[in-house]
Amino acid sequence: MTSLRLSNISKRFGTVHAVREVSLDVSAGEFFSILGPSGCGKTTLLRLIAGFEKPTAGRIMLGGTDVTHRPPRERGVGMVFQNYALFPHMTVFENVAFGLETKKLSTTETRRRVEAMLEAVHLADKINTPVPHLSGGEQQRVAVARALVVEPAVLLFDEPLSNLDVALRVKTREEIRTLQRRFNITAIYVTHDQAEAMSLSDRIAVMRQGRIEQIGTPSEIYESPRSAFVAAFLGDANILGGTVDGVERVFRVGALHLRLPEGFSNLHNGAATLAVKPEAILLSSPPQDEYTGIVKHREYLGFVTRFVVVASDVTLNATAISSAATMRMTPGTAVGIRFDWSRCSILPPE
Amino acid sequence: MQRSRWRTILPLFLLTFVYTGYVLYPFGAMLGVSLGRDDKPLLTVYTTLLDPSNTASMEAIVNSVLVALLSVLFSCVVGTLFAVVFTQWAFPLRHVLGRLAVIPIALPPLVGVIAFLFVFGESGILPRLLRAALGMREAPFALEGIPAIVAVHTYSFYVYFYLFVANALRQLDVSLLEAAETLGSSQVRTLCRIVLPEVKPALLGASILTFMTSMASFSAPLLFGGEKRFMTLQIYNAKLNGEVDVAAAVSVVLALISILFFIVLKWMIEEPAARRGTKGAARTGTLRLGPVSRGVLLTVSILLLIIEMLPLVAIVLISFTQEGSWTWQILPASYTVENYLKLFSDEAVFRPILNSVAMSVLTVAATVIVGVSIAYLLTKGLLRRRRLLFDTIATLPYAVPGTVIAISLILAFSTPSLFAGGRVLVGTFAILPLAYFVKMFPLVVRSASAALEQVDDSVLEAAETFSAGALNRLRRILLPLIRPGIVSGGLLVMIAALGEFVSSILLYTYANRPISVEILAQMRMYNFGAAAAYSVLLLILVLMLTAAAQRWTTNGQRVFNI
């Protein structure tokens, strides 16, 4: 069942096209992320769904009803803001109960629901605390509780973890996922952090300059990017612009001629982009592979080591699990280079 | 360290001397006189004063409080309306209108009252115009008595609400309003439950300030009060009638009320801002309202702004009036530049201008030296540990009404005293700048403290590692850093001193009469043209200084942040 449907949504601010003809369907109970760099229009898209902005063109359907022209309070969406937007002069209870007040519930019923919700976010003992006295993580959970307690049709998240430190961010995103499953609620989650999107989402939409570049499950998007932008944004891939020779099955980039294996079908002659993930470049020392290069720079990160390697005139970023071999590959060393072609994609030219 | 001890002792000595000599000693003298003279038993004055059957004195208290409360109410409505319309909404010329709305705060109190009188007073332009237009024998309205005073007060004091509320709204996090909206809250409910609590501290702060200023107001009751009694007028009249003990007692009561409110205000505003709970940068934006209510509020605001500008226009117009030519007409009949020429050609007319400028410059010099020293002690020196307490003490005189300060100085310095170099100060040139100084040095303390707070201690420590002399460090490092604060504080003092009226009217002699006293004298002789010309000159001086303050102190920020 479709919970949210956007049809050809566009939003212009003056001459700036913030969102261009976006269409997407989100099923009930799905966790759907909108991922993209800052300024790509993802927050505007979320604010359009919430009703804070009116689309220049297109239609927004929530649970089968057209809400394009309805104000936010009549849409039945819950929202968790980047800065949480908790009411600073109220306690935890008052914040969470705020949305229930318009529902004409009895006092005991309101109390019961608020308590149950705070139990779910592990904040039952803070019920009467003024919100400024809470830590960042606790405030974040109050914001989620406040949005969830009104049982919205769709729950919207606007980069809700960006104000937390790294450790808390990982823990909190697990909690968000658990809550979303438990209440079986449709969630739209805006973020610029690809790890966050991958770990949380059933599906991801990657946005760029107001358009959606690709929609798919995390593994689809990571393994089979449809554009160089998606490959670079999600996989940190090397984007090599060159030409394909379909007859000789060769990709030419600079002075480097890469022989393509049988796996690549329907190769068209002409300009193309080769996206190579850093972990798909395998280095050997002493060099014993088809291609060789010189280590320009090495960054030891503990579990993995990152390399910048120059092969003839092409600069490549490679990542390898740290080992005795990677320890030997100091800057200036000649290394052998092999490609794991199953993790490379040939894409249309940029 | 030898050097750092001197750095503390010198300003501390200065502070103690000034505070004891010109604040505590005069107040003590006043208290002493109020308690009773030899022939009367102790506290007689107070018991008669506060006796409910003493209708005259009760009326003064009730009127003062009533006017203050009404002033708060009306100022709140106008100021809040302006804050919403001129700072939250987008429309053409918004910034120009927003700045025009700050003008009344720069107006010397007496000038504001007189300008108001010309337009709305008994024989003002507007009542005459309406009478002629409606063909009536009597003007349909004329502002006098309590309504007139409240109107003038609203005109002068709404700016407090305007500035405070505008600032609070600017800091209001718009995502709070959006959050309330997604939770199903209506516009009205969001306004009452979210916006109002967030703006409440600003409203309270402005209310207390308005209440205090209104209680201390002298010019408006003097010119519009008629037969009505007010506390400040009671002090003035008692002094003129030679009932020194009554003047002193009413002054003590009024001072205590003002100080009480001031302390409440101080404690409330300086309350640590731990309440700001939400994280992340707050965006600012508009309060969403329907087009109809927007249109109505905008129209009302612009009308009010026009009404606000009328007195200024009128006073300029009247300054070009031929003396004696404006009798029964709606507008003066014949115009001349004579009034202005006389300002600079006639020695007797020019004298008050010279007096005011000289006394203001003297006041600025003294307030800057003392104010900066105190500010240094408060922010970087000995007193920083008990900052709030000492800050309150150091800025307390600003809360004391000018009338009260004048009375206290009269009572303290009518006999030779140590703090006056063994001479009598009353009747001399020095006593006016002294009164200005006592009232106004807190302004410099405040602006210099704010500037000093911006200077990181490590900057001063860094300077100390280069073994330049203390004086050299002061000149090369500290003073340049806090210059904007000193300049803006000094200019505020200059502006206030140039137009000072309330203390001056009690302390002046003919030789050292300031502009404001002369304006009143000309008004009393029905020389409206001359009075208006003086007022316009004063206004121009003040506006020029304000502009200069903007220019000299802008490292971006404005004196009035609109």
Interface residues (C-beta under 8 A of the other chain):
Chain A: A50 G51 F52 P71 P72 R73 R75 V77 G78 M79 F81 Q82 N83 Y84 A85 L86 F87 P88 H89 F98 G99 T102 K103 P130 V131 P132 H133 L134 G136 Q139 R146 A147 V150 P152 L156 S162 N163
Chain B: D173 S175 L176 E178 A179 A180 E181 T182 L183 G184 S185 S186 R189 R193 I194 P197 E198 A274 R275 R276 G277 T278 K279 G280 A281 A282
